[in-house]
Amino acid sequence: MTQAAFDGYATAYDSWFMENNQLFESELKLYKKVLGDVRDKRILSVGCGSGLFESMLTDAQIEGIEPSRDMGEIAQKRGVEMIQFGTIEQVELEEAAYDVIYFNGSSSYIEDLTAPYEKCRRALKPNGRLILLDVPKESGFGFMYLLAKQVGTFDHDDLRDVLPQLPYPLELCVHGIWHSTEEKIDVLKAIGFEQFEFYQTLLNHPMYANEQVEEVIEGYKQGGYVAIIAHK
């Protein structure tokens, strides 16, 4: 997770979600579903970005870690309590301190997941939850982002007529290290998590993901955005 990867792209990130408002509402439904009742909970967002999703929770105080100072300063203005301008690898977390720690899309910018997830596991209270929300590598969105990263553009013959009207900013795709859901599950099991829940949304093809707000369903084998809840 590099400190400068998102510097200069905060506006592009927020604008993409605002322009793809139906997709955003679908992802927001999943986000709210898996976080559940946030009142009186100590919550940490790893890679909180601009705090766009966090700003939609009016009854929670969320702490944040963010490598991009551009993003993190916007998150602060939106009410996120920034504990570190830096990466999860750099921060020292208090042990057994948090009820919930989550990565909302940020796992896709970390190459080796084991050490960051293990650090978060230690920082969770007994019965705490580590939540991973992400675009799976194996999904339609994952394939699209990987191909665009490989060829360096969305304007390519192999992507013509299959793209959403407003694809994710290429500058953010090229930094991605997309992981499969099964890969993340294997890492979580290897560090001691045993009890899991899975939820998903964006079941439609990426071309049609912004046509309507989609519901959240259980499972992880169909969605373009998937949540893993690992219980300590």
C-alpha positions as a printed Julia matrix, in Angstrom:
232×3 Matrix{Float64}:
   0.0     0.0     0.0
   1.93    3.02   -1.22
   1.59    6.38    0.41
   1.32    8.43   -2.79
  -0.82    6.08   -4.89
  -4.03    8.12   -4.48
  -2.49   11.57   -4.04
  -4.07   13.95   -6.53
  -7.02   11.67   -7.29
  -9.38   12.44   -4.41
 -11.7    14.49   -6.64
 -11.73   11.82   -9.36
 -12.56    9.14   -6.77
 -15.48   11.05   -5.25
 -16.77   12.23   -8.62
 -16.86    8.69   -9.98
 -19.11    7.55   -7.15
 -21.34   10.6    -7.42
 -21.74   10.09  -11.19
 -22.36    6.37  -10.68
 -24.9     7.08   -7.96
 -26.94    3.88   -8.32
 -23.78    1.76   -8.04
 -22.73    3.81   -5.04
 -26.06    3.2    -3.33
 -25.69   -0.55   -3.97
 -22.22   -0.58   -2.39
 -23.44    1.63    0.46
 -26.2    -0.89    1.22
 -23.59   -3.63    1.55
 -21.37   -1.4     3.68
 -24.18   -0.57    6.09
 -25.42   -4.16    6.17
 -22.11   -5.67    7.25
 -21.17   -2.94    9.72
 -24.55   -3.36   11.42
 -25.3    -1.43   14.61
 -22.36    0.94   15.01
 -23.53    2.78   18.1
 -21.08    2.69   21.0
 -18.62    0.64   18.94
 -14.96    1.43   18.45
 -14.4     1.17   14.7
 -11.3     1.51   12.53
 -11.34    2.04    8.76
  -8.08    0.9     7.13
  -7.56    2.96    3.99
 -10.53    5.22    4.64
  -9.94    7.23    1.47
 -11.91   10.46    1.37
 -14.31    9.25    4.06
 -17.18    9.18    1.56
 -18.72    5.97    2.9
 -17.97    6.89    6.51
 -19.83   10.19    6.09
 -23.0     8.19    5.45
 -22.97    6.77    8.99
 -24.44    9.49   11.15
 -24.4     7.58   14.45
 -20.77    6.4    14.51
 -17.37    7.84   15.29
 -14.89    6.11   13.0
 -11.13    6.2    13.28
  -9.12    6.08   10.07
  -5.78    5.18    8.53
  -5.05    6.55    5.07
  -1.84    6.56    3.01
  -2.89    9.51    0.84
  -2.78   12.84    2.66
  -5.07   14.33   -0.02
  -7.71   11.7     0.72
  -7.2    11.7     4.48
  -7.62   15.44    4.85
 -11.0    15.24    3.12
 -11.94   12.33    5.4
 -11.08   14.46    8.42
 -13.4    17.2     7.19
 -16.12   14.54    6.9
 -15.68   13.53   10.52
 -13.23   10.63   10.41
 -10.75   10.72   13.29
  -7.43   10.17   11.51
  -4.97    8.22   13.64
  -2.34    7.8    10.91
  -1.44    9.37    7.59
   0.3     6.26    6.36
  -0.19    2.58    5.69
  -1.49   -0.2     7.91
   2.02   -1.65    7.8
   3.41    1.53    9.39
   0.9     2.09   12.19
   1.06    0.58   15.67
  -2.39   -0.57   16.82
  -3.42   -1.08   20.41
  -4.16   -4.74   21.11
  -7.73   -5.85   21.85
  -9.02   -2.3    21.33
 -11.55   -2.37   18.47
 -15.01   -3.86   18.02
 -14.78   -3.61   14.22
 -11.9    -3.1    11.81
 -12.67   -2.93    8.11
 -11.01   -2.54    4.72
 -13.43   -1.01    2.21
 -11.68   -1.59   -1.11
  -8.24   -1.06    0.39
  -7.18   -4.73    0.32
  -6.86   -4.27   -3.44
  -3.88   -1.98   -2.86
  -1.94   -4.33   -0.54
   0.23   -7.03   -2.06
   0.87   -9.22    1.0
  -2.31   -9.43    3.07
  -1.06  -11.67    5.87
   0.78   -9.18    8.08
  -1.87   -6.41    7.84
  -4.72   -8.82    8.61
  -2.78  -10.37   11.48
  -2.09   -6.93   12.93
  -5.81   -6.16   12.76
  -6.71   -9.49   14.37
  -4.54   -8.65   17.36
  -6.17   -5.21   17.59
  -9.69   -6.65   17.75
 -11.48   -7.23   21.02
 -12.65  -10.8    21.77
 -15.67  -11.41   19.5
 -14.6    -8.46   17.35
 -15.06   -8.47   13.57
 -12.65   -7.94   10.7
 -14.65   -6.93    7.61
 -13.24   -6.98    4.09
 -15.3    -5.28    1.37
 -13.84   -5.47   -2.09
 -14.06   -6.05   -5.83
 -13.07   -9.72   -6.2
 -10.4   -10.54   -8.77
 -12.68  -13.19  -10.28
 -15.68  -10.86  -10.78
 -16.66   -9.02  -13.94
 -15.32   -5.79  -12.45
 -12.1    -7.52  -11.45
 -11.52   -8.88  -14.95
 -12.23   -5.46  -16.46
  -9.82   -3.66  -14.12
  -7.06   -6.23  -14.64
  -7.33   -5.99  -18.43
  -7.35   -2.19  -18.36
  -4.31   -2.24  -16.09
  -2.52   -4.65  -18.42
  -3.14   -2.69  -21.62
  -2.93    0.72  -19.93
  -6.28    2.03  -21.16
 -10.01    1.45  -21.19
 -10.03    2.52  -24.83
  -9.12   -0.88  -26.25
 -10.74   -3.15  -28.85
 -11.19   -5.96  -26.32
 -13.15   -3.66  -24.01
 -15.3    -1.96  -26.65
 -19.06   -2.42  -26.14
 -18.63   -4.15  -22.77
 -17.66   -1.2   -20.59
 -19.86    0.82  -18.23
 -20.56    4.32  -19.48
 -18.28    5.69  -16.76
 -15.55    3.15  -15.9
 -13.47    3.47  -12.73
 -10.64    6.02  -13.11
  -7.75    4.29  -14.86
  -5.23    6.06  -12.65
  -6.67    4.18   -9.67
  -6.89    0.84  -11.5
  -3.22    0.74  -12.41
  -2.21    0.7    -8.74
  -4.58   -2.18   -7.92
  -3.45   -5.63   -6.81
  -6.71   -7.51   -7.11
  -7.2   -10.57   -4.87
  -9.77  -13.32   -5.16
 -12.25  -13.92   -2.37
 -10.87  -17.42   -1.84
  -7.36  -15.99   -1.48
  -8.51  -13.66    1.29
 -10.39  -16.47    3.03
  -7.25  -18.63    2.96
  -5.21  -15.82    4.54
  -7.82  -15.29    7.25
  -7.93  -19.0     8.08
  -4.14  -19.2     8.21
  -3.97  -16.47   10.89
  -6.64  -18.04   13.08
 -10.07  -16.85   11.96
 -12.62  -19.67   11.83
 -16.12  -18.17   11.73
 -17.2   -16.29    8.59
 -20.19  -14.59    6.98
 -20.4   -13.51    3.33
 -22.56  -10.9     1.6
 -22.55   -9.51   -1.93
 -24.06   -6.96   -4.3
 -23.54   -5.74   -7.9
 -24.67   -9.04   -9.38
 -25.45   -7.42  -12.73
 -22.82   -7.14  -15.46
 -20.64   -4.0   -14.97
 -22.3    -2.44  -18.05
 -25.6    -2.37  -16.18
 -24.43   -1.84  -12.58
 -25.53    1.8   -12.53
 -29.02    1.24  -13.93
 -30.62    0.45  -10.57
 -29.82    0.04   -6.9
 -29.24   -3.63   -6.19
 -30.08   -5.54   -3.04
 -27.59   -7.3    -0.77
 -27.7   -11.09   -0.69
 -25.72  -13.73    1.17
 -22.77  -15.47   -0.44
 -19.76  -14.37   -2.48
 -19.68  -16.25   -5.79
 -21.76  -13.86   -7.91
 -21.17  -10.3    -6.76
 -19.02   -7.54   -8.16
 -18.64   -6.23   -4.6
 -18.25   -8.77   -1.81
 -17.96   -8.58    1.96
 -16.25  -11.12    4.19
 -16.98  -10.87    7.91
 -14.41  -12.75   10.0
 -15.22  -13.17   13.69
 -12.42  -13.27   16.25
